Amino acid sequence: MNFRNLFGLFLSLFFASLLPNSVLADNVITISVKDLADNHNDEGTPIIKFSLKANGDVTLTGVEGVYDPSKRVYTMTDKTVTITGDVTEFDCDYAKMETLDCSQSALLEELYCKSANIKHLKVAGLTKLLKVDCRYNDFENLDFTGCAALTSLKASGSKTKTLVLKGCSALKTLEVSTSSDLEVLDLSECPNIETVECQNCNLNTLNLQKCEKLNDLSCYENKLTSIDFSDCKSLTSVTCGSNPLTKLEITNSPKLQYLSCYNAELTQLNVSGSQKLTDLYCEKNKLTSVNIENCPALARMYLFFNQISKEEMQRIVEALPNREETQKAKITAIGKASDREEGNKCSKKTVAAAKAKNWSIFFKNEDTYQIEEYEGEATYYAVTLESNFRDCRYAFRCS
């Protein structure tokens, strides 16, 4: 080979290295099924369902015929189906497959594959991927490493044990509820996350570090023993009940409006300084105190089935903001149920103090679902009277 040809080859290789992967290699989506017999329709024909949007031509292998934009159902001729082309949107909802490999489809932006019996989903490294809806599948794990453009992920109802979100810096919305095997959720590399639904999982760890834009969190019915909200400055709504939490502190979230932490193991709750908090549901815990200092917007509070003494209940009422009568502010402070004892105490004096601030205190019967205003518990005093004849001790009722 002479020098001129060698130099030309060098230039060709150099400029080729600068081309995007989508130019250098075909963009391919691969679908694999375990057995063709598992994918048959009512007539016994093996089929696969999908639709897509693409830039340019699309070719198919493993099915009869050629790609037709108006067609969604194809007859399978092989257990492996490939879709080659610059696909930007792929939809295989309610299809049936074992593996969906999109890792070589570099231009893919939207993926819809819910209820498709998928065990293995490969999407890591897709830098243009924006939206994924992969709910109700049989994933063993989910890896979205390097999906830097991903903003919305819906993966509820899966069996995944691990969810990797490394480098998902654009993610705003995450739904992984009812993922019964998911134990750890790490959102520390998702600084733009705004909404998280991870209720009814098996979580024992929830990492919210650097989640400064998180405003709505639903994580009830898990196994969380602690949650650190110190970086969550934008929170407006938190539902974290039915977890074995013993302590909860949310004091660095000035936008918080709604907090539900019922039916946990809480002995301490601090929401002081929550300037916009209107609704606090902390019933069915083991609380002996609640810090609601400087919560001027508070209007509704569920506190029944705790361990609040008369003195502490009085202090809580004293910390309540004054309300207008038309606002109908209320505390449900006392409860009754056949399977639970009420540990709270609330005196007539405390009820009167609440009414002076235009707050009503209520009693709830959990067995009948009846709610009515509570008049307060009578106070009894022990008094000793002495005479020349004998000591006389009387207990009298003072309301």
Residue, then its C-alpha position, 0 to 999 in steps of 0.5 A: m500500500n502506498f503512502r497516499n492510500l495509507f493516508g486516505l485510510f487513516l483519514s477515513l478511520f479518523f472521521a468515522s470515529l467522530l460519527p455518532n453510534s447511530v450512523l456507525a451501527d444499525n439501531v436494533i430492538t430485540i424481542s425474545v420469547k421462551d417458546l412460540a407456543d406461549n404466544h399463540n392466539d385463539e387460532g393457535t398462531p404464534i403472534i407478537k404485538f408492537s407498534l412504533k415511530a421511526n425516522g426512515d425505513v424499518t426492517l423486521t426479522g423473525v416475523e412474516g411480512v414487512y413492517d407496516p405502520s398501520k399494523r400492530v399484530y405480526t405472525m412470529t416465525d422465530k423465537t427472536v424478533t428484531i426491529t432495525g431502524d431509527v426507532t424513536e417510540f416503541d409500544c409493546d403493551y400487553a404483548k408477551m415476551e421474556t426479554l426486551d433488549c433496547s440497549q442498541s436502539a440509541l435514538l429511542e425516546e419513549l418506551y411503553c411495555k406494560s403487562a408484557n410478562i417481561k423478565h429482562l429489560k435492557v435500556a442502560g446507556l440510552t442517553k435519549l430515552l425520555k419516558v418509560d412505562c414498564r408497569y406490571n412485569d416480571f423483572e428480576n432487576l431494572d437498570f437505567t444507568g446512564c439514562a441521563a435524559l429520562t424524566s418519567l419512569k413508571a415501574s409499579g407492580s413489578k417483581t424487581k429486587t433492584l432498581v438502579l438509577k445511576g446518572c438519571s439526573a433528569l428524572k422528575t417522576l417515579e412510580v414503583s408502588t406495589s413492587s413487592d420485592l424491592e428493598v432499597l430505593d436510592l434517589s441520591e443521583c436524581p437531583n431533579i426528582e419531584t414526585v415519588e410513589c413507592q408505597n406497598c413495596n418491601l423497602n427498608t432503605l429510602n435515600l433522599q439525599k440531594c433531592e432538593k426538588l422533591n415535592d410529593l412523596s408516597c411511601y406508606e406500607n413499607k419496612l422503613t425505620s427511618i427517613d431523612f428529609s433534611d435535603c427535601k426543601s421543596l416538600t409539599s405532601v408526604t404520606c409515610g404511614s404504616n412503617p415501623l418509624t419511631k421518630l419523624e422530623i420534618t423541619n426543613s421543608p417550609k412548603l409542606q402542606y400535608l403530612s400523613c404518618y398514621n399507624a406507625e411506631l412513632t414516639q416523637l414527631n416534630v413538624s415545628g416551623s412548617q409554615k404552610l402545613t394545613d393537614l396532619y394525620c398522626e393517629k394510631n402511633k405511640l406518640t407522647s408528644v407532638n411539636i407543632e410550634n409555629c405552624p400558623a396554617l394548621a387546620r386539621m389534625y388526627l391524633f387519636f390512639n396515641q399516648i398523649s397525657k392531659e398535660e401534653m394535650q393542653r400544651i398541643v392546644e396552646a400551640l395551635p394557631n387561632r382560626e376563624e369560626t368559618q374555617k371549622a378547624k378540628i382535632t380528632a383527639i380521642g378514639k374508640a375501637s374493639d381492638r385498640e385502647e385509647g391512651n390519649k387524655c383530654s380534659k374539659k379545660t383543654v376542650a374549652a381552650a381549643k374552642a377559644k381558638n375556634w378549634s373543635i375537638f372530636f371523638k371517633n368510633e372506629d367500629t361504627y365510623q361515627i365522629e362527634e364532638y368531644e366534651g372532655e374528660a372530667t377531672y377528679y380530685a382527692v381531698t382529705l378532711e380532718s376533724n376531731f372525730r376521724d379522718c374523712r377522705y372524699a373524692f368528688r367530681c369537678s368539671 
